[in-house]
Amino acid sequence: MPKKKNKKGKPEVHDELKGFDIKINEFGEITSNFEVDQLNEFLDDNVEDKKLKEVDQKKASEDEDTETNSAD
């Protein structure tokens, strides 16, 4: 297996996350320069939750089934 090359420089990030830095210290604790609430708000606005999408689709299909059954 070939070794992975270390990437140099900083990765490209969303404009709202400019300056975001996250590290894991020697105790395994995650440290960041952004508040957790600020990160959660960004993720809620910009990332689609797959689990919630599946629940919504199941609910919609169940609603369609009950509508077709009640029409009979």
N, CA, C and O atoms as a GROMACS GRO file, in nm:
protein
  288
    1MET      N    1   0.083  -0.119   0.000
    1MET     CA    2   0.000   0.000   0.000
    1MET      C    3   0.087   0.125   0.000
    1MET      O    4   0.181   0.135   0.079
    2PRO      N    5   0.057   0.218  -0.087
    2PRO     CA    6   0.137   0.342  -0.088
    2PRO      C    7   0.103   0.429   0.032
    2PRO      O    8  -0.010   0.430   0.082
    3LYS      N    9   0.203   0.502   0.077
    3LYS     CA   10   0.182   0.592   0.189
    3LYS      C   11   0.102   0.714   0.144
    3LYS      O   12   0.113   0.759   0.030
    4LYS      N   13   0.022   0.766   0.238
    4LYS     CA   14  -0.052   0.888   0.208
    4LYS      C   15   0.042   1.007   0.219
    4LYS      O   16   0.125   1.015   0.309
    5LYS      N   17   0.027   1.098   0.126
    5LYS     CA   18   0.108   1.219   0.130
    5LYS      C   19   0.040   1.322   0.220
    5LYS      O   20  -0.082   1.340   0.216
    6ASN      N   21   0.120   1.388   0.301
    6ASN     CA   22   0.065   1.493   0.385
    6ASN      C   23   0.031   1.613   0.299
    6ASN      O   24   0.110   1.657   0.215
    7LYS      N   25  -0.089   1.667   0.322
    7LYS     CA   26  -0.131   1.784   0.248
    7LYS      C   27  -0.075   1.907   0.317
    7LYS      O   28  -0.077   1.917   0.440
    8LYS      N   29  -0.026   1.998   0.238
    8LYS     CA   30   0.031   2.120   0.294
    8LYS      C   31  -0.068   2.233   0.278
    8LYS      O   32  -0.145   2.237   0.182
    9GLY      N   33  -0.065   2.325   0.371
    9GLY     CA   34  -0.155   2.439   0.366
    9GLY      C   35  -0.286   2.408   0.435
    9GLY      O   36  -0.306   2.300   0.490
   10LYS      N   37  -0.374   2.504   0.430
   10LYS     CA   38  -0.504   2.488   0.495
   10LYS      C   39  -0.608   2.444   0.392
   10LYS      O   40  -0.601   2.485   0.276
   11PRO      N   41  -0.704   2.363   0.434
   11PRO     CA   42  -0.807   2.317   0.340
   11PRO      C   43  -0.904   2.430   0.308
   11PRO      O   44  -0.916   2.528   0.382
   12GLU      N   45  -0.974   2.415   0.195
   12GLU     CA   46  -1.075   2.513   0.157
   12GLU      C   47  -1.197   2.491   0.245
   12GLU      O   48  -1.240   2.378   0.266
   13VAL      N   49  -1.252   2.600   0.297
   13VAL     CA   50  -1.369   2.590   0.385
   13VAL      C   51  -1.476   2.689   0.341
   13VAL      O   52  -1.450   2.782   0.265
   14HIS      N   53  -1.596   2.666   0.390
   14HIS     CA   54  -1.709   2.755   0.366
   14HIS      C   55  -1.677   2.892   0.425
   14HIS      O   56  -1.606   2.903   0.524
   15ASP      N   57  -1.731   2.997   0.364
   15ASP     CA   58  -1.701   3.133   0.409
   15ASP      C   59  -1.738   3.155   0.556
   15ASP      O   60  -1.670   3.229   0.627
   16GLU      N   61  -1.847   3.092   0.602
   16GLU     CA   62  -1.890   3.109   0.740
   16GLU      C   63  -1.794   3.042   0.839
   16GLU      O   64  -1.797   3.072   0.959
   17LEU      N   65  -1.710   2.951   0.790
   17LEU     CA   66  -1.619   2.878   0.879
   17LEU      C   67  -1.474   2.923   0.866
   17LEU      O   68  -1.384   2.853   0.910
   18LYS      N   69  -1.452   3.039   0.807
   18LYS     CA   70  -1.315   3.090   0.795
   18LYS      C   71  -1.255   3.104   0.935
   18LYS      O   72  -1.319   3.160   1.024
   19GLY      N   73  -1.135   3.055   0.952
   19GLY     CA   74  -1.068   3.064   1.082
   19GLY      C   75  -1.100   2.948   1.175
   19GLY      O   76  -1.048   2.943   1.286
   20PHE      N   77  -1.185   2.855   1.131
   20PHE     CA   78  -1.222   2.741   1.215
   20PHE      C   79  -1.102   2.650   1.235
   20PHE      O   80  -1.033   2.614   1.139
   21ASP      N   81  -1.076   2.613   1.360
   21ASP     CA   82  -0.965   2.525   1.391
   21ASP      C   83  -1.011   2.426   1.496
   21ASP      O   84  -1.073   2.464   1.596
   22ILE      N   85  -0.982   2.299   1.475
   22ILE     CA   86  -1.023   2.194   1.568
   22ILE      C   87  -0.904   2.102   1.590
   22ILE      O   88  -0.833   2.067   1.495
   23LYS      N   89  -0.884   2.062   1.714
   23LYS     CA   90  -0.771   1.975   1.748
   23LYS      C   91  -0.814   1.876   1.855
   23LYS      O   92  -0.911   1.899   1.927
   24ILE      N   93  -0.741   1.768   1.865
   24ILE     CA   94  -0.761   1.670   1.971
   24ILE      C   95  -0.637   1.675   2.059
   24ILE      O   96  -0.526   1.653   2.011
   25ASN      N   97  -0.657   1.704   2.189
   25ASN     CA   98  -0.542   1.716   2.278
   25ASN      C   99  -0.494   1.579   2.326
   25ASN      O  100  -0.548   1.476   2.286
   26GLU      N  101  -0.393   1.579   2.412
   26GLU     CA  102  -0.331   1.453   2.456
   26GLU      C  103  -0.425   1.367   2.540
   26GLU      O  104  -0.398   1.249   2.561
   27PHE      N  105  -0.535   1.426   2.589
   27PHE     CA  106  -0.631   1.350   2.670
   27PHE      C  107  -0.749   1.300   2.585
   27PHE      O  108  -0.841   1.238   2.638
   28GLY      N  109  -0.745   1.327   2.456
   28GLY     CA  110  -0.852   1.284   2.366
   28GLY      C  111  -0.970   1.380   2.363
   28GLY      O  112  -1.075   1.348   2.308
   29GLU      N  113  -0.953   1.497   2.421
   29GLU     CA  114  -1.059   1.596   2.421
   29GLU      C  115  -1.051   1.680   2.294
   29GLU      O  116  -0.943   1.715   2.247
   30ILE      N  117  -1.167   1.710   2.239
   30ILE     CA  118  -1.173   1.791   2.118
   30ILE      C  119  -1.177   1.938   2.159
   30ILE      O  120  -1.262   1.979   2.238
   31THR      N  121  -1.086   2.015   2.106
   31THR     CA  122  -1.084   2.159   2.133
   31THR      C  123  -1.103   2.233   2.002
   31THR      O  124  -1.049   2.195   1.898
   32SER      N  125  -1.180   2.341   2.009
   32SER     CA  126  -1.211   2.418   1.890
   32SER      C  127  -1.215   2.565   1.925
   32SER      O  128  -1.233   2.602   2.041
   33ASN      N  129  -1.197   2.649   1.825
   33ASN     CA  130  -1.206   2.792   1.847
   33ASN      C  131  -1.346   2.845   1.816
   33ASN      O  132  -1.369   2.966   1.824
   34PHE      N  133  -1.442   2.757   1.780
   34PHE     CA  134  -1.582   2.794   1.758
   34PHE      C  135  -1.666   2.731   1.868
   34PHE      O  136  -1.634   2.622   1.916
   35GLU      N  137  -1.772   2.797   1.906
   35GLU     CA  138  -1.866   2.742   2.004
   35GLU      C  139  -1.945   2.628   1.939
   35GLU      O  140  -1.972   2.630   1.819
   36VAL      N  141  -1.980   2.529   2.019
   36VAL     CA  142  -2.055   2.414   1.970
   36VAL      C  143  -2.189   2.459   1.912
   36VAL      O  144  -2.232   2.408   1.808
   37ASP      N  145  -2.256   2.552   1.978
   37ASP     CA  146  -2.384   2.601   1.929
   37ASP      C  147  -2.371   2.666   1.792
   37ASP      O  148  -2.459   2.651   1.707
   38GLN      N  149  -2.262   2.737   1.770
   38GLN     CA  150  -2.238   2.803   1.642
   38GLN      C  151  -2.216   2.698   1.532
   38GLN      O  152  -2.266   2.713   1.421
   39LEU      N  153  -2.143   2.591   1.564
   39LEU     CA  154  -2.121   2.483   1.467
   39LEU      C  155  -2.252   2.410   1.436
   39LEU      O  156  -2.281   2.380   1.320
   40ASN      N  157  -2.331   2.382   1.540
   40ASN     CA  158  -2.458   2.314   1.519
   40ASN      C  159  -2.553   2.396   1.433
   40ASN      O  160  -2.622   2.341   1.347
   41GLU      N  161  -2.556   2.526   1.455
   41GLU     CA  162  -2.641   2.613   1.375
   41GLU      C  163  -2.598   2.610   1.228
   41GLU      O  164  -2.682   2.603   1.138
   42PHE      N  165  -2.467   2.615   1.204
   42PHE     CA  166  -2.416   2.609   1.067
   42PHE      C  167  -2.455   2.475   1.001
   42PHE      O  168  -2.500   2.473   0.887
   43LEU      N  169  -2.437   2.366   1.074
   43LEU     CA  170  -2.470   2.234   1.019
   43LEU      C  171  -2.619   2.221   0.992
   43LEU      O  172  -2.658   2.164   0.891
   44ASP      N  173  -2.703   2.272   1.081
   44ASP     CA  174  -2.847   2.267   1.060
   44ASP      C  175  -2.888   2.341   0.933
   44ASP      O  176  -2.976   2.297   0.859
   45ASP      N  177  -2.823   2.453   0.908
   45ASP     CA  178  -2.857   2.534   0.792
   45ASP      C  179  -2.802   2.478   0.661
   45ASP      O  180  -2.863   2.497   0.556
   46ASN      N  181  -2.688   2.408   0.665
   46ASN     CA  182  -2.617   2.373   0.542
   46ASN      C  183  -2.606   2.225   0.511
   46ASN      O  184  -2.562   2.188   0.402
   47VAL      N  185  -2.643   2.139   0.605
   47VAL     CA  186  -2.628   1.995   0.582
   47VAL      C  187  -2.762   1.927   0.601
   47VAL      O  188  -2.832   1.952   0.699
   48GLU      N  189  -2.799   1.842   0.505
   48GLU     CA  190  -2.924   1.770   0.512
   48GLU      C  191  -2.907   1.646   0.600
   48GLU      O  192  -2.814   1.568   0.581
   49ASP      N  193  -2.996   1.628   0.695
   49ASP     CA  194  -2.990   1.514   0.786
   49ASP      C  195  -3.055   1.393   0.718
   49ASP      O  196  -3.176   1.392   0.696
   50LYS      N  197  -2.976   1.292   0.686
   50LYS     CA  198  -3.025   1.175   0.612
   50LYS      C  199  -3.130   1.098   0.692
   50LYS      O  200  -3.227   1.049   0.635
   51LYS      N  201  -3.111   1.087   0.823
   51LYS     CA  202  -3.206   1.012   0.905
   51LYS      C  203  -3.342   1.080   0.908
   51LYS      O  204  -3.445   1.014   0.899
   52LEU      N  205  -3.342   1.213   0.919
   52LEU     CA  206  -3.469   1.284   0.919
   52LEU      C  207  -3.536   1.276   0.782
   52LEU      O  208  -3.659   1.270   0.774
   53LYS      N  209  -3.458   1.275   0.677
   53LYS     CA  210  -3.512   1.265   0.541
   53LYS      C  211  -3.583   1.130   0.524
   53LYS      O  212  -3.691   1.124   0.466
   54GLU      N  213  -3.521   1.022   0.575
   54GLU     CA  214  -3.581   0.889   0.564
   54GLU      C  215  -3.712   0.882   0.642
   54GLU      O  216  -3.808   0.821   0.596
   55VAL      N  217  -3.716   0.943   0.761
   55VAL     CA  218  -3.837   0.943   0.842
   55VAL      C  219  -3.948   1.019   0.770
   55VAL      O  220  -4.063   0.975   0.769
   56ASP      N  221  -3.914   1.134   0.710
   56ASP     CA  222  -4.013   1.213   0.638
   56ASP      C  223  -4.068   1.136   0.518
   56ASP      O  224  -4.187   1.142   0.490
   57GLN      N  225  -3.980   1.064   0.448
   57GLN     CA  226  -4.025   0.986   0.332
   57GLN      C  227  -4.117   0.873   0.375
   57GLN      O  228  -4.217   0.846   0.308
   58LYS      N  229  -4.085   0.806   0.484
   58LYS     CA  230  -4.170   0.697   0.534
   58LYS      C  231  -4.306   0.751   0.575
   58LYS      O  232  -4.410   0.691   0.545
   59LYS      N  233  -4.306   0.864   0.644
   59LYS     CA  234  -4.431   0.925   0.688
   59LYS      C  235  -4.516   0.965   0.568
   59LYS      O  236  -4.638   0.946   0.569
   60ALA      N  237  -4.454   1.022   0.466
   60ALA     CA  238  -4.526   1.063   0.346
   60ALA      C  239  -4.586   0.943   0.274
   60ALA      O  240  -4.699   0.949   0.228
   61SER      N  241  -4.510   0.834   0.265
   61SER     CA  242  -4.562   0.715   0.198
   61SER      C  243  -4.675   0.651   0.279
   61SER      O  244  -4.770   0.597   0.220
   62GLU      N  245  -4.667   0.657   0.411
   62GLU     CA  246  -4.775   0.604   0.495
   62GLU      C  247  -4.901   0.689   0.479
   62GLU      O  248  -5.012   0.636   0.476
   63ASP      N  249  -4.883   0.821   0.468
   63ASP     CA  250  -4.996   0.910   0.448
   63ASP      C  251  -5.064   0.881   0.314
   63ASP      O  252  -5.187   0.882   0.305
   64GLU      N  253  -4.985   0.854   0.211
   64GLU     CA  254  -5.041   0.822   0.079
   64GLU      C  255  -5.117   0.691   0.085
   64GLU      O  256  -5.223   0.677   0.023
   65ASP      N  257  -5.063   0.593   0.159
   65ASP     CA  258  -5.131   0.464   0.170
   65ASP      C  259  -5.264   0.478   0.241
   65ASP      O  260  -5.362   0.417   0.199
   66THR      N  261  -5.272   0.556   0.345
   66THR     CA  262  -5.398   0.573   0.417
   66THR      C  263  -5.497   0.650   0.333
   66THR      O  264  -5.617   0.625   0.342
   67GLU      N  265  -5.452   0.744   0.250
   67GLU     CA  266  -5.542   0.818   0.163
   67GLU      C  267  -5.600   0.728   0.055
   67GLU      O  268  -5.719   0.738   0.025
   68THR      N  269  -5.520   0.641  -0.003
   68THR     CA  270  -5.570   0.551  -0.108
   68THR      C  271  -5.662   0.444  -0.048
   68THR      O  272  -5.759   0.404  -0.113
   69ASN      N  273  -5.634   0.399   0.072
   69ASN     CA  274  -5.720   0.300   0.137
   69ASN      C  275  -5.852   0.360   0.182
   69ASN      O  276  -5.955   0.292   0.177
   70SER      N  277  -5.854   0.484   0.223
   70SER     CA  278  -5.978   0.548   0.267
   70SER      C  279  -6.067   0.584   0.148
   70SER      O  280  -6.188   0.602   0.165
   71ALA      N  281  -6.008   0.596   0.029
   71ALA     CA  282  -6.086   0.629  -0.090
   71ALA      C  283  -6.167   0.509  -0.139
   71ALA      O  284  -6.264   0.526  -0.213
   72ASP      N  285  -6.128   0.388  -0.099
   72ASP     CA  286  -6.198   0.267  -0.145
   72ASP      C  287  -6.326   0.249  -0.077
   72ASP      O  288  -6.397   0.152  -0.104
   0.00000   0.00000   0.00000
